[in-house]
Amino acid sequence: MTYVYAGAAVHLQAPPEQVFALITDWRRHREWMFMTDARQVGEHTVEAYTGVRPFGFLDTMTITTWQPPSLVRVTHTGRLVRGHGAIRIRAQDGGSRVIWAERLRLPFGPLGRALWPFARPVAVALLRHSLRNLSGLLNPRT
């Protein structure tokens, strides 16, 4: 089974507790995560729909680690997205360092592996874009 990795990091001018609270407020994901609506559907289960209906996909996740305010890990269990994701937050320079990493099993077999070198830069750019949006919510300009 082939896994691929994508990740991004950002420094935010907010304490880890505030960052963790926003990241794990699933209903607010649309505010910062690119084209994604999320909701908690069970004690340890989250569903996220990325796209504009009907063009998108459902990403189901099981929360496997919950360590406020420093770490949340999930296992992606959907039909299209499978693998593991983590967001780690630590205090740094009067704010927080956020690292978002995904280790995913590519869909579509050999075709998915062949396309990954082209898809990876897009995936990383979307992670970075989402983290910049998160920064804007935590550090609004006046």
The first five atom37 places (N, CA, C, CB, O) and aatype in JSON, in Angstrom:
{
  "aatype": [12, 16, 18, 19, 18, 0, 7, 0, 0, 19, 8, 10, 5, 0, 14, 14, 6, 5, 19, 13, 0, 10, 9, 16, 3, 17, 1, 1, 8, 1, 6, 17, 12, 13, 12, 16, 3, 0, 1, 5, 19, 7, 6, 8, 16, 19, 6, 0, 18, 16, 7, 19, 1, 14, 13, 7, 13, 10, 3, 16, 12, 16, 9, 16, 16, 17, 5, 14, 14, 15, 10, 19, 1, 19, 16, 8, 16, 7, 1, 10, 19, 1, 7, 8, 7, 0, 9, 1, 9, 1, 0, 5, 3, 7, 7, 15, 1, 19, 9, 17, 0, 6, 1, 10, 1, 10, 14, 13, 7, 14, 10, 7, 1, 0, 10, 17, 14, 13, 0, 1, 14, 19, 0, 19, 0, 10, 10, 1, 8, 15, 10, 1, 2, 10, 15, 7, 10, 10, 2, 14, 1, 16],
  "atom_mask": [
    [1, 1, 1, 1, 1],
    [1, 1, 1, 1, 1],
    [1, 1, 1, 1, 1],
    [1, 1, 1, 1, 1],
    [1, 1, 1, 1, 1],
    [1, 1, 1, 1, 1],
    [1, 1, 1, 0, 1],
    [1, 1, 1, 1, 1],
    [1, 1, 1, 1, 1],
    [1, 1, 1, 1, 1],
    [1, 1, 1, 1, 1],
    [1, 1, 1, 1, 1],
    [1, 1, 1, 1, 1],
    [1, 1, 1, 1, 1],
    [1, 1, 1, 1, 1],
    [1, 1, 1, 1, 1],
    [1, 1, 1, 1, 1],
    [1, 1, 1, 1, 1],
    [1, 1, 1, 1, 1],
    [1, 1, 1, 1, 1],
    [1, 1, 1, 1, 1],
    [1, 1, 1, 1, 1],
    [1, 1, 1, 1, 1],
    [1, 1, 1, 1, 1],
    [1, 1, 1, 1, 1],
    [1, 1, 1, 1, 1],
    [1, 1, 1, 1, 1],
    [1, 1, 1, 1, 1],
    [1, 1, 1, 1, 1],
    [1, 1, 1, 1, 1],
    [1, 1, 1, 1, 1],
    [1, 1, 1, 1, 1],
    [1, 1, 1, 1, 1],
    [1, 1, 1, 1, 1],
    [1, 1, 1, 1, 1],
    [1, 1, 1, 1, 1],
    [1, 1, 1, 1, 1],
    [1, 1, 1, 1, 1],
    [1, 1, 1, 1, 1],
    [1, 1, 1, 1, 1],
    [1, 1, 1, 1, 1],
    [1, 1, 1, 0, 1],
    [1, 1, 1, 1, 1],
    [1, 1, 1, 1, 1],
    [1, 1, 1, 1, 1],
    [1, 1, 1, 1, 1],
    [1, 1, 1, 1, 1],
    [1, 1, 1, 1, 1],
    [1, 1, 1, 1, 1],
    [1, 1, 1, 1, 1],
    [1, 1, 1, 0, 1],
    [1, 1, 1, 1, 1],
    [1, 1, 1, 1, 1],
    [1, 1, 1, 1, 1],
    [1, 1, 1, 1, 1],
    [1, 1, 1, 0, 1],
    [1, 1, 1, 1, 1],
    [1, 1, 1, 1, 1],
    [1, 1, 1, 1, 1],
    [1, 1, 1, 1, 1],
    [1, 1, 1, 1, 1],
    [1, 1, 1, 1, 1],
    [1, 1, 1, 1, 1],
    [1, 1, 1, 1, 1],
    [1, 1, 1, 1, 1],
    [1, 1, 1, 1, 1],
    [1, 1, 1, 1, 1],
    [1, 1, 1, 1, 1],
    [1, 1, 1, 1, 1],
    [1, 1, 1, 1, 1],
    [1, 1, 1, 1, 1],
    [1, 1, 1, 1, 1],
    [1, 1, 1, 1, 1],
    [1, 1, 1, 1, 1],
    [1, 1, 1, 1, 1],
    [1, 1, 1, 1, 1],
    [1, 1, 1, 1, 1],
    [1, 1, 1, 0, 1],
    [1, 1, 1, 1, 1],
    [1, 1, 1, 1, 1],
    [1, 1, 1, 1, 1],
    [1, 1, 1, 1, 1],
    [1, 1, 1, 0, 1],
    [1, 1, 1, 1, 1],
    [1, 1, 1, 0, 1],
    [1, 1, 1, 1, 1],
    [1, 1, 1, 1, 1],
    [1, 1, 1, 1, 1],
    [1, 1, 1, 1, 1],
    [1, 1, 1, 1, 1],
    [1, 1, 1, 1, 1],
    [1, 1, 1, 1, 1],
    [1, 1, 1, 1, 1],
    [1, 1, 1, 0, 1],
    [1, 1, 1, 0, 1],
    [1, 1, 1, 1, 1],
    [1, 1, 1, 1, 1],
    [1, 1, 1, 1, 1],
    [1, 1, 1, 1, 1],
    [1, 1, 1, 1, 1],
    [1, 1, 1, 1, 1],
    [1, 1, 1, 1, 1],
    [1, 1, 1, 1, 1],
    [1, 1, 1, 1, 1],
    [1, 1, 1, 1, 1],
    [1, 1, 1, 1, 1],
    [1, 1, 1, 1, 1],
    [1, 1, 1, 1, 1],
    [1, 1, 1, 0, 1],
    [1, 1, 1, 1, 1],
    [1, 1, 1, 1, 1],
    [1, 1, 1, 0, 1],
    [1, 1, 1, 1, 1],
    [1, 1, 1, 1, 1],
    [1, 1, 1, 1, 1],
    [1, 1, 1, 1, 1],
    [1, 1, 1, 1, 1],
    [1, 1, 1, 1, 1],
    [1, 1, 1, 1, 1],
    [1, 1, 1, 1, 1],
    [1, 1, 1, 1, 1],
    [1, 1, 1, 1, 1],
    [1, 1, 1, 1, 1],
    [1, 1, 1, 1, 1],
    [1, 1, 1, 1, 1],
    [1, 1, 1, 1, 1],
    [1, 1, 1, 1, 1],
    [1, 1, 1, 1, 1],
    [1, 1, 1, 1, 1],
    [1, 1, 1, 1, 1],
    [1, 1, 1, 1, 1],
    [1, 1, 1, 1, 1],
    [1, 1, 1, 1, 1],
    [1, 1, 1, 1, 1],
    [1, 1, 1, 1, 1],
    [1, 1, 1, 0, 1],
    [1, 1, 1, 1, 1],
    [1, 1, 1, 1, 1],
    [1, 1, 1, 1, 1],
    [1, 1, 1, 1, 1],
    [1, 1, 1, 1, 1],
    [1, 1, 1, 1, 1]
  ],
  "atom_positions": [
    [[0.84, -1.17, 0.0], [0.0, 0.0, 0.0], [0.89, 1.24, 0.0], [-0.96, 0.0, 1.22], [1.77, 1.37, 0.85]],
    [[0.67, 2.14, -0.94], [1.48, 3.33, -1.08], [0.81, 4.51, -0.4], [1.75, 3.63, -2.55], [-0.36, 4.8, -0.65]],
    [[1.57, 5.17, 0.46], [1.09, 6.38, 1.11], [1.89, 7.56, 0.59], [1.19, 6.28, 2.65], [3.05, 7.41, 0.19]],
    [[1.27, 8.72, 0.6], [1.94, 9.96, 0.24], [1.8, 10.93, 1.4], [1.36, 10.56, -1.08], [0.96, 10.75, 2.28]],
    [[2.63, 11.94, 1.39], [2.66, 12.9, 2.48], [2.47, 14.31, 1.94], [3.98, 12.78, 3.27], [3.01, 14.67, 0.89]],
    [[1.7, 15.11, 2.66], [1.58, 16.54, 2.37], [1.48, 17.25, 3.71], [0.32, 16.87, 1.44], [0.83, 16.75, 4.64]],
    [[2.1, 18.39, 3.83], [2.06, 19.12, 5.08], [2.35, 20.58, 4.88], [0.0, 0.0, 0.0], [2.88, 21.0, 3.85]],
    [[1.99, 21.37, 5.9], [2.25, 22.8, 5.89], [2.29, 23.27, 7.34], [1.16, 23.58, 5.07], [1.78, 22.6, 8.24]],
    [[2.91, 24.43, 7.54], [3.03, 24.99, 8.89], [2.85, 26.49, 8.82], [4.4, 24.63, 9.53], [3.08, 27.12, 7.78]],
    [[2.45, 27.06, 9.95], [2.26, 28.5, 10.04], [2.48, 28.93, 11.49], [0.83, 28.91, 9.55], [2.28, 28.15, 12.42]],
    [[2.91, 30.18, 11.66], [2.99, 30.78, 12.99], [1.8, 31.71, 13.13], [4.35, 31.54, 13.21], [1.54, 32.53, 12.26]],
    [[1.07, 31.58, 14.25], [-0.11, 32.4, 14.51], [0.11, 33.23, 15.76], [-1.37, 31.51, 14.65], [0.73, 32.78, 16.72]],
    [[-0.41, 34.44, 15.76], [-0.31, 35.32, 16.92], [-1.5, 35.09, 17.85], [-0.24, 36.81, 16.48], [-2.28, 36.0, 18.12]],
    [[-1.62, 33.87, 18.32], [-2.7, 33.49, 19.25], [-2.18, 32.33, 20.09], [-4.03, 33.1, 18.49], [-1.36, 31.55, 19.62]],
    [[-2.66, 32.21, 21.32], [-2.2, 31.12, 22.18], [-2.73, 29.76, 21.7], [-2.64, 31.37, 23.63], [-3.78, 29.7, 21.06]],
    [[-2.01, 28.69, 22.01], [-2.44, 27.35, 21.57], [-3.89, 27.02, 21.93], [-1.54, 26.32, 22.16], [-4.58, 26.37, 21.15]],
    [[-4.35, 27.43, 23.09], [-5.73, 27.11, 23.51], [-6.75, 27.7, 22.53], [-6.0, 27.63, 24.93], [-7.73, 27.04, 22.18]],
    [[-6.51, 28.93, 22.11], [-7.42, 29.59, 21.18], [-7.35, 28.95, 19.8], [-7.1, 31.09, 21.08], [-8.37, 28.76, 19.14]],
    [[-6.16, 28.61, 19.36], [-5.96, 27.97, 18.05], [-6.64, 26.6, 18.03], [-4.46, 27.83, 17.73], [-7.37, 26.28, 17.1]],
    [[-6.38, 25.8, 19.06], [-6.97, 24.46, 19.13], [-8.49, 24.54, 19.13], [-6.47, 23.71, 20.39], [-9.16, 23.76, 18.45]],
    [[-9.04, 25.48, 19.88], [-10.5, 25.62, 19.97], [-11.09, 25.93, 18.59], [-10.88, 26.72, 20.97], [-12.14, 25.39, 18.24]],
    [[-10.45, 26.8, 17.82], [-10.97, 27.13, 16.5], [-10.8, 25.96, 15.53], [-10.27, 28.37, 15.96], [-11.73, 25.64, 14.77]],
    [[-9.65, 25.34, 15.54], [-9.4, 24.22, 14.62], [-10.39, 23.08, 14.85], [-7.97, 23.7, 14.77], [-10.83, 22.44, 13.9]],
    [[-10.74, 22.83, 16.09], [-11.62, 21.7, 16.41], [-13.08, 22.1, 16.56], [-11.15, 21.05, 17.68], [-13.91, 21.29, 16.99]],
    [[-13.41, 23.34, 16.2], [-14.81, 23.75, 16.1], [-15.26, 23.4, 14.68], [-15.0, 25.31, 16.42], [-15.19, 24.23, 13.77]],
    [[-15.7, 22.17, 14.52], [-15.97, 21.6, 13.2], [-16.93, 22.46, 12.39], [-16.53, 20.2, 13.33], [-16.78, 22.58, 11.17]],
    [[-17.92, 23.07, 13.04], [-18.91, 23.89, 12.32], [-18.27, 25.11, 11.67], [-20.02, 24.33, 13.27], [-18.84, 25.68, 10.74]],
    [[-17.1, 25.54, 12.16], [-16.45, 26.73, 11.61], [-15.4, 26.41, 10.54], [-15.79, 27.5, 12.73], [-14.72, 27.32, 10.06]],
    [[-15.27, 25.16, 10.17], [-14.25, 24.8, 9.18], [-14.42, 25.56, 7.87], [-14.29, 23.32, 8.91], [-13.43, 25.91, 7.23]],
    [[-15.65, 25.8, 7.45], [-15.9, 26.51, 6.19], [-15.25, 27.9, 6.2], [-17.42, 26.63, 5.93], [-14.92, 28.45, 5.14]],
    [[-15.06, 28.47, 7.4], [-14.48, 29.8, 7.5], [-12.99, 29.83, 7.16], [-14.68, 30.34, 8.89], [-12.46, 30.87, 6.77]],
    [[-12.32, 28.68, 7.31], [-10.87, 28.7, 7.06], [-10.37, 27.57, 6.16], [-10.15, 28.62, 8.37], [-9.35, 27.73, 5.49]],
    [[-11.06, 26.46, 6.13], [-10.6, 25.34, 5.32], [-11.23, 25.42, 3.94], [-10.95, 23.98, 6.01], [-12.44, 25.55, 3.8]],
    [[-10.4, 25.33, 2.92], [-10.82, 25.55, 1.55], [-12.01, 24.68, 1.17], [-9.67, 25.27, 0.61], [-11.93, 23.46, 1.15]],
    [[-13.13, 25.34, 0.86], [-14.35, 24.72, 0.35], [-14.79, 23.48, 1.14], [-14.15, 24.33, -1.09], [-15.22, 22.49, 0.56]],
    [[-14.68, 23.54, 2.46], [-14.99, 22.37, 3.28], [-15.97, 22.72, 4.4], [-13.71, 21.79, 3.87], [-15.76, 23.66, 5.16]],
    [[-17.03, 21.94, 4.47], [-17.97, 21.98, 5.58], [-17.75, 20.73, 6.41], [-19.46, 22.08, 5.09], [-17.61, 19.64, 5.87]],
    [[-17.72, 20.9, 7.73], [-17.49, 19.73, 8.59], [-18.51, 19.73, 9.73], [-16.04, 19.74, 9.16], [-19.06, 20.76, 10.1]],
    [[-18.73, 18.56, 10.25], [-19.61, 18.41, 11.41], [-19.23, 17.16, 12.17], [-21.1, 18.34, 10.98], [-18.79, 16.16, 11.59]],
    [[-19.41, 17.23, 13.47], [-19.16, 16.06, 14.31], [-20.44, 15.25, 14.34], [-18.71, 16.47, 15.75], [-21.5, 15.77, 14.67]],
    [[-20.34, 13.96, 14.0], [-21.52, 13.11, 13.91], [-21.55, 12.04, 14.99], [-21.59, 12.46, 12.55], [-22.53, 11.29, 15.1]],
    [[-20.52, 11.95, 15.78], [-20.44, 11.0, 16.88], [-19.36, 11.49, 17.83], [0.0, 0.0, 0.0], [-18.66, 12.46, 17.54]],
    [[-19.22, 10.82, 18.93], [-18.24, 11.25, 19.93], [-16.84, 11.36, 19.33], [-18.23, 10.29, 21.11], [-16.08, 12.26, 19.68]],
    [[-16.49, 10.43, 18.45], [-15.15, 10.42, 17.85], [-15.2, 10.42, 16.32], [-14.38, 9.2, 18.34], [-14.24, 10.0, 15.67]],
    [[-16.29, 10.9, 15.75], [-16.47, 10.83, 14.3], [-16.8, 12.2, 13.73], [-17.56, 9.82, 13.95], [-17.65, 12.92, 14.25]],
    [[-16.12, 12.54, 12.64], [-16.32, 13.81, 11.95], [-16.55, 13.52, 10.47], [-15.11, 14.78, 12.15], [-15.91, 12.63, 9.9]],
    [[-17.46, 14.27, 9.85], [-17.66, 14.21, 8.41], [-17.34, 15.57, 7.83], [-19.12, 13.78, 8.06], [-17.74, 16.6, 8.37]],
    [[-16.61, 15.57, 6.74], [-16.28, 16.82, 6.05], [-16.59, 16.66, 4.57], [-14.78, 17.21, 6.27], [-16.17, 15.68, 3.94]],
    [[-17.31, 17.61, 4.02], [-17.6, 17.6, 2.59], [-16.8, 18.72, 1.95], [-19.14, 17.76, 2.31], [-16.93, 19.89, 2.32]],
    [[-15.98, 18.36, 0.99], [-15.16, 19.34, 0.28], [-15.67, 19.47, -1.14], [-13.66, 18.93, 0.3], [-15.79, 18.48, -1.87]],
    [[-15.97, 20.68, -1.54], [-16.46, 20.95, -2.88], [-17.73, 21.75, -2.84], [0.0, 0.0, 0.0], [-18.13, 22.27, -1.79]],
    [[-18.37, 21.84, -3.99], [-19.67, 22.49, -4.12], [-20.61, 21.41, -4.64], [-19.63, 23.75, -5.09], [-20.44, 20.89, -5.75]],
    [[-21.6, 21.08, -3.82], [-22.5, 19.98, -4.18], [-23.12, 20.22, -5.54], [-23.6, 19.82, -3.12], [-23.54, 21.34, -5.84]],
    [[-23.18, 19.21, -6.34], [-22.86, 17.81, -6.12], [-21.43, 17.46, -6.5], [-23.82, 16.94, -6.89], [-21.07, 16.28, -6.56]],
    [[-20.6, 18.46, -6.76], [-19.23, 18.21, -7.19], [-18.28, 18.31, -6.01], [-18.81, 19.19, -8.31], [-17.85, 19.41, -5.65]],
    [[-17.97, 17.21, -5.41], [-17.09, 17.17, -4.26], [-17.02, 15.77, -3.72], [0.0, 0.0, 0.0], [-17.39, 14.81, -4.39]],
    [[-16.54, 15.67, -2.49], [-16.42, 14.34, -1.89], [-16.59, 14.45, -0.38], [-15.06, 13.69, -2.23], [-16.32, 15.49, 0.23]],
    [[-17.04, 13.35, 0.2], [-17.22, 13.23, 1.64], [-15.99, 12.57, 2.23], [-18.51, 12.44, 1.98], [-15.57, 11.5, 1.79]],
    [[-15.43, 13.21, 3.24], [-14.27, 12.68, 3.97], [-14.75, 12.34, 5.37], [-13.06, 13.72, 4.0], [-15.04, 13.24, 6.16]],
    [[-14.83, 11.06, 5.68], [-15.22, 10.65, 7.03], [-13.95, 10.37, 7.82], [-16.15, 9.38, 6.99], [-12.97, 9.83, 7.3]],
    [[-13.97, 10.76, 9.09], [-12.78, 10.64, 9.94], [-13.15, 10.14, 11.33], [-12.06, 11.99, 10.04], [-14.23, 10.43, 11.86]],
    [[-12.24, 9.39, 11.89], [-12.32, 9.0, 13.29], [-11.23, 9.74, 14.04], [-12.19, 7.44, 13.46], [-10.06, 9.69, 13.66]],
    [[-11.61, 10.42, 15.1], [-10.63, 11.11, 15.94], [-9.91, 10.05, 16.76], [-11.31, 12.2, 16.86], [-10.53, 9.33, 17.53]],
    [[-8.59, 9.96, 16.59], [-7.81, 8.93, 17.28], [-6.98, 9.48, 18.43], [-6.9, 8.24, 16.3], [-6.64, 8.75, 19.36]],
    [[-6.67, 10.77, 18.38], [-5.93, 11.42, 19.46], [-6.54, 12.78, 19.7], [-4.39, 11.53, 19.13], [-6.77, 13.55, 18.76]],
    [[-6.8, 13.07, 20.97], [-7.39, 14.35, 21.35], [-6.62, 14.84, 22.57], [-8.94, 14.24, 21.64], [-6.88, 14.39, 23.69]],
    [[-5.68, 15.77, 22.35], [-4.85, 16.28, 23.43], [-4.85, 17.8, 23.4], [-3.41, 15.72, 23.32], [-3.87, 18.41, 22.95]],
    [[-5.94, 18.43, 23.87], [-5.99, 19.89, 23.89], [-4.88, 20.44, 24.79], [-7.37, 20.39, 24.37], [-4.61, 19.85, 25.84]],
    [[-4.25, 21.51, 24.45], [-4.42, 22.3, 23.23], [-3.33, 22.02, 22.2], [-4.42, 23.77, 23.58], [-2.98, 22.91, 21.42]],
    [[-2.8, 20.8, 22.19], [-1.61, 20.59, 21.38], [-1.74, 19.63, 20.2], [-0.54, 20.11, 22.23], [-0.93, 19.71, 19.27]],
    [[-2.71, 18.74, 20.2], [-2.7, 17.73, 19.13], [-4.09, 17.13, 18.92], [-1.71, 16.62, 19.46], [-4.8, 16.78, 19.86]],
    [[-4.44, 17.03, 17.64], [-5.6, 16.23, 17.23], [-5.14, 15.39, 16.04], [-6.86, 17.14, 16.86], [-4.55, 15.9, 15.09]],
    [[-5.43, 14.09, 16.12], [-5.11, 13.17, 15.03], [-6.41, 12.49, 14.59], [-4.04, 12.1, 15.47], [-7.3, 12.22, 15.4]],
    [[-6.47, 12.24, 13.28], [-7.63, 11.54, 12.74], [-7.17, 10.43, 11.81], [-8.57, 12.53, 12.01], [-6.07, 10.46, 11.27]],
    [[-8.05, 9.46, 11.65], [-7.89, 8.45, 10.61], [-8.99, 8.72, 9.6], [-7.96, 6.98, 11.19], [-10.17, 8.71, 9.93]],
    [[-8.59, 8.95, 8.36], [-9.55, 9.17, 7.28], [-10.09, 7.81, 6.85], [-8.89, 9.93, 6.06], [-9.32, 6.9, 6.53]],
    [[-11.41, 7.67, 6.85], [-12.04, 6.37, 6.61], [-12.98, 6.38, 5.41], [-12.79, 5.94, 7.84], [-13.73, 5.42, 5.21]],
    [[-12.95, 7.44, 4.63], [-13.89, 7.57, 3.51], [-13.54, 6.69, 2.33], [0.0, 0.0, 0.0], [-12.53, 5.99, 2.34]],
    [[-14.39, 6.73, 1.33], [-14.16, 5.94, 0.12], [-13.01, 6.52, -0.69], [-15.42, 5.88, -0.72], [-12.23, 5.77, -1.27]],
    [[-12.91, 7.84, -0.74], [-11.89, 8.49, -1.55], [-10.64, 8.82, -0.72], [-12.44, 9.75, -2.19], [-9.52, 8.57, -1.16]],
    [[-10.84, 9.38, 0.45], [-9.71, 9.8, 1.3], [-9.52, 8.78, 2.41], [-9.95, 11.23, 1.89], [-10.41, 8.56, 3.23]],
    [[-8.32, 8.16, 2.42], [-7.97, 7.19, 3.45], [-6.56, 7.48, 3.9], [-8.1, 5.72, 2.93], [-5.7, 7.84, 3.1]],
    [[-6.34, 7.32, 5.19], [-5.0, 7.57, 5.73], [-5.1, 8.25, 7.08], [0.0, 0.0, 0.0], [-6.03, 8.02, 7.85]],
    [[-4.11, 9.09, 7.37], [-4.01, 9.7, 8.69], [-3.68, 11.18, 8.56], [-2.93, 8.99, 9.54], [-2.92, 11.59, 7.69]],
    [[-4.27, 11.97, 9.44], [-3.99, 13.39, 9.47], [-3.72, 13.82, 10.89], [0.0, 0.0, 0.0], [-4.2, 13.21, 11.85]],
    [[-2.95, 14.88, 11.03], [-2.65, 15.41, 12.36], [-2.45, 16.91, 12.28], [-1.39, 14.74, 12.95], [-1.89, 17.43, 11.32]],
    [[-2.93, 17.59, 13.3], [-2.64, 19.0, 13.48], [-2.03, 19.14, 14.86], [-3.92, 19.9, 13.3], [-2.65, 18.82, 15.88]],
    [[-0.79, 19.64, 14.87], [-0.04, 19.83, 16.13], [0.14, 21.32, 16.36], [1.35, 19.1, 16.08], [0.46, 22.07, 15.44]],
    [[-0.08, 21.74, 17.59], [0.02, 23.14, 17.96], [0.94, 23.25, 19.16], [-1.39, 23.75, 18.28], [0.81, 22.5, 20.13]],
    [[1.9, 24.19, 19.09], [2.76, 24.39, 20.25], [3.03, 25.88, 20.41], [4.09, 23.6, 20.11], [3.06, 26.63, 19.44]],
    [[3.22, 26.29, 21.64], [3.53, 27.68, 21.93], [4.87, 28.04, 21.3], [3.54, 27.95, 23.45], [5.83, 27.26, 21.38]],
    [[4.93, 29.22, 20.68], [6.18, 29.66, 20.06], [6.13, 31.18, 19.86], [6.43, 28.93, 18.7], [5.17, 31.71, 19.3]],
    [[7.15, 31.85, 20.32], [7.34, 33.28, 20.06], [6.09, 34.12, 20.35], [7.76, 33.49, 18.63], [5.68, 34.93, 19.52]],
    [[5.48, 33.92, 21.51], [4.32, 34.7, 21.89], [3.04, 34.32, 21.16], [0.0, 0.0, 0.0], [2.04, 35.03, 21.27]],
    [[3.05, 33.24, 20.43], [1.88, 32.77, 19.7], [1.91, 31.26, 19.62], [0.0, 0.0, 0.0], [2.21, 30.58, 20.6]],
    [[1.61, 30.75, 18.46], [1.55, 29.3, 18.27], [2.13, 28.91, 16.91], [0.1, 28.79, 18.38], [2.0, 29.63, 15.93]],
    [[2.77, 27.78, 16.9], [3.22, 27.14, 15.66], [2.23, 26.01, 15.38], [4.72, 26.6, 15.77], [2.0, 25.16, 16.24]],
    [[1.66, 26.02, 14.18], [0.69, 24.99, 13.78], [1.3, 24.19, 12.63], [-0.69, 25.62, 13.36], [1.74, 24.76, 11.63]],
    [[1.32, 22.88, 12.8], [1.81, 21.98, 11.76], [0.66, 21.05, 11.4], [3.08, 21.18, 12.23], [0.11, 20.35, 12.25]],
    [[0.3, 21.05, 10.12], [-0.77, 20.21, 9.61], [-0.14, 19.21, 8.65], [-1.91, 21.05, 8.89], [0.48, 19.61, 7.66]],
    [[-0.28, 17.94, 8.94], [0.34, 16.89, 8.12], [-0.7, 15.83, 7.77], [1.54, 16.25, 8.85], [-1.54, 15.47, 8.59]],
    [[-0.62, 15.34, 6.55], [-1.5, 14.28, 6.07], [-0.65, 13.18, 5.45], [-2.53, 14.83, 5.04], [0.22, 13.44, 4.62]],
    [[-0.93, 11.95, 5.85], [-0.32, 10.75, 5.25], [-1.48, 9.96, 4.66], [0.52, 9.89, 6.32], [-2.26, 9.35, 5.4]],
    [[-1.59, 9.98, 3.34], [-2.78, 9.47, 2.69], [-2.47, 8.33, 1.72], [-3.49, 10.58, 1.95], [-1.42, 8.29, 1.1]],
    [[-3.42, 7.43, 1.63], [-3.36, 6.38, 0.62], [-4.03, 6.93, -0.63], [-4.05, 5.04, 1.1], [-5.18, 7.37, -0.58]],
    [[-3.32, 6.91, -1.72], [-3.85, 7.49, -2.94], [-4.98, 6.65, -3.51], [-2.74, 7.64, -3.97], [-4.9, 5.42, -3.53]],
    [[-6.03, 7.32, -3.98], [-7.09, 6.58, -4.68], [-6.67, 6.32, -6.13], [-8.44, 7.36, -4.64], [-5.68, 6.88, -6.61]],
    [[-7.41, 5.5, -6.82], [-7.28, 5.24, -8.25], [-6.03, 4.45, -8.62], [-7.29, 6.54, -9.0], [-5.59, 4.5, -9.77]],
    [[-5.44, 3.73, -7.66], [-4.34, 2.81, -7.96], [-3.19, 3.44, -8.7], [0.0, 0.0, 0.0], [-2.72, 4.52, -8.33]],
    [[-2.71, 2.79, -9.77], [-1.56, 3.29, -10.51], [-1.78, 4.7, -11.08], [-1.22, 2.34, -11.64], [-0.85, 5.49, -11.17]],
    [[-3.02, 5.0, -11.47], [-3.3, 6.34, -11.99], [-3.08, 7.39, -10.9], [-4.74, 6.41, -12.52], [-2.5, 8.45, -11.17]],
    [[-3.54, 7.11, -9.69], [-3.34, 8.04, -8.58], [-1.86, 8.27, -8.3], [0.0, 0.0, 0.0], [-1.43, 9.4, -8.07]],
    [[-1.07, 7.19, -8.33], [0.38, 7.33, -8.1], [1.03, 8.13, -9.22], [1.04, 5.95, -8.0], [1.93, 8.93, -8.96]],
    [[0.59, 7.93, -10.45], [1.17, 8.66, -11.59], [0.82, 10.15, -11.51], [0.66, 8.08, -12.91], [1.61, 10.99, -11.93]],
    [[-0.35, 10.47, -10.99], [-0.79, 11.87, -10.94], [-0.3, 12.61, -9.7], [-2.29, 11.93, -10.99], [-0.33, 13.85, -9.66]],
    [[0.16, 11.88, -8.66], [0.56, 12.53, -7.41], [1.63, 13.62, -7.59], [1.07, 11.48, -6.46], [1.51, 14.66, -6.94]],
    [[2.64, 13.44, -8.42], [3.62, 14.53, -8.56], [2.99, 15.85, -9.04], [4.71, 14.12, -9.55], [3.52, 16.93, -8.77]],
    [[1.86, 15.77, -9.73], [1.16, 16.97, -10.18], [0.15, 17.45, -9.13], [0.45, 16.7, -11.5], [-0.07, 18.65, -8.98]],
    [[-0.44, 16.51, -8.41], [-1.45, 16.84, -7.42], [-0.83, 17.35, -6.12], [-2.33, 15.64, -7.13], [-1.44, 18.18, -5.44]],
    [[0.36, 16.87, -5.75], [0.97, 17.24, -4.48], [1.15, 18.75, -4.32], [2.31, 16.56, -4.34], [0.78, 19.29, -3.28]],
    [[1.71, 19.47, -5.32], [1.85, 20.92, -5.13], [0.51, 21.62, -4.92], [2.55, 21.52, -6.33], [0.44, 22.61, -4.18]],
    [[-0.53, 21.13, -5.55], [-1.87, 21.7, -5.37], [-2.36, 21.42, -3.94], [-2.87, 21.13, -6.41], [-2.9, 22.31, -3.29]],
    [[-2.17, 20.18, -3.47], [-2.58, 19.82, -2.12], [-1.85, 20.67, -1.08], [-2.31, 18.32, -1.86], [-2.48, 21.18, -0.14]],
    [[-0.55, 20.83, -1.23], [0.23, 21.64, -0.29], [-0.22, 23.1, -0.35], [1.74, 21.53, -0.59], [-0.33, 23.75, 0.69]],
    [[-0.46, 23.61, -1.54], [-0.93, 24.99, -1.68], [-2.28, 25.19, -0.98], [-1.05, 25.37, -3.16], [-2.5, 26.23, -0.36]],
    [[-3.16, 24.21, -1.08], [-4.46, 24.32, -0.41], [-4.32, 24.24, 1.11], [-5.4, 23.21, -0.89], [-5.04, 24.94, 1.83]],
    [[-3.39, 23.42, 1.62], [-3.12, 23.39, 3.05], [-2.62, 24.76, 3.52], [-2.09, 22.28, 3.39], [-3.1, 25.3, 4.52]],
    [[-1.68, 25.31, 2.79], [-1.13, 26.63, 3.15], [-2.19, 27.72, 3.08], [0.04, 27.0, 2.23], [-2.27, 28.58, 3.96]],
    [[-3.0, 27.67, 2.04], [-4.09, 28.65, 1.89], [-5.04, 28.57, 3.09], [-4.87, 28.4, 0.57], [-5.44, 29.59, 3.64]],
    [[-5.41, 27.36, 3.47], [-6.31, 27.18, 4.61], [-5.68, 27.7, 5.9], [-6.67, 25.7, 4.77], [-6.35, 28.35, 6.7]],
    [[-4.39, 27.44, 6.1], [-3.72, 27.94, 7.31], [-3.63, 29.46, 7.3], [-2.31, 27.34, 7.42], [-3.73, 30.07, 8.37]],
    [[-3.46, 30.08, 6.14], [-3.49, 31.55, 6.08], [-4.87, 32.07, 6.43], [-3.08, 32.05, 4.66], [-5.0, 33.08, 7.12]],
    [[-5.92, 31.38, 5.98], [-7.29, 31.76, 6.36], [-7.47, 31.65, 7.87], [-8.32, 30.88, 5.64], [-8.08, 32.52, 8.49]],
    [[-6.95, 30.59, 8.46], [-7.01, 30.4, 9.9], [-6.33, 31.57, 10.6], [-6.36, 29.06, 10.32], [-6.85, 32.11, 11.58]],
    [[-5.18, 31.96, 10.09], [-4.44, 33.09, 10.65], [-5.29, 34.36, 10.59], [-3.13, 33.3, 9.89], [-5.31, 35.13, 11.55]],
    [[-5.98, 34.56, 9.49], [-6.82, 35.75, 9.36], [-7.96, 35.78, 10.36], [0.0, 0.0, 0.0], [-8.34, 36.86, 10.83]],
    [[-8.51, 34.62, 10.7], [-9.58, 34.57, 11.7], [-9.05, 34.88, 13.1], [-10.25, 33.18, 11.69], [-9.73, 35.5, 13.92]],
    [[-7.83, 34.43, 13.37], [-7.26, 34.63, 14.7], [-6.58, 35.98, 14.83], [-6.27, 33.53, 15.01], [-6.41, 36.48, 15.95]],
    [[-6.19, 36.57, 13.73], [-5.49, 37.87, 13.73], [-6.16, 38.83, 12.76], [-3.99, 37.69, 13.36], [-5.54, 39.24, 11.78]],
    [[-7.42, 39.18, 13.02], [-8.11, 40.06, 12.07], [-7.42, 41.43, 11.99], [-9.58, 40.24, 12.47], [-6.94, 41.96, 12.99]],
    [[-7.4, 41.95, 10.79], [-6.81, 43.29, 10.59], [-7.87, 44.33, 10.9], [-6.29, 43.47, 9.12], [-9.04, 44.18, 10.57]],
    [[-7.43, 45.38, 11.54], [-8.39, 46.43, 11.91], [-8.29, 47.6, 10.97], [-8.16, 46.91, 13.33], [-9.02, 48.58, 11.12]]
  ]
}
